[in-house]
Amino acid sequence: MANVLVVDDAAFMRMTIKKMLEAHGHTVVGEAGNGLEAIKKYSELNPDVVMLDITMPEMNGVDALKNIKQLNPAARVIICSAMGQQAMVAHAIQYGAKDFIVKPFEEDRLIASVEKIMSR
């Protein structure tokens, strides 16, 4: 099971993701509301997986991803995006995101993504 850092500027989305993950035996070790917090929490917590929203205040998910990958090139990051953000998703994959899920997402898709990147 994975230790996960959940990063989204919407508290309800963090709570939703946390409930889904914990229902399947994963542990949410931390939460962040923007990219700057995500980098700080990543370095403190060293999670197995980061669920990272793209559109956030302070620093967006793509820039946070770049910084996290500088801290740990092996970091496992799943990008969460809304419809219509294909260009940002493409950049995220280019910078090392392991997978992406599109909001609103199904619980099965979220869990499958975490399990897929943990098995690599």
Secondary structure by P-SEA (a helix, b strand, c coil): ccbbbbbcccaaaaaaaaaaaaaaccccccccccaaaaaaaaaaccccccccccccccccaaaaaaaaaaacccbbbbbbbcccaaaaaaaaaaacccccccccccaaaaaaaaaaaaac
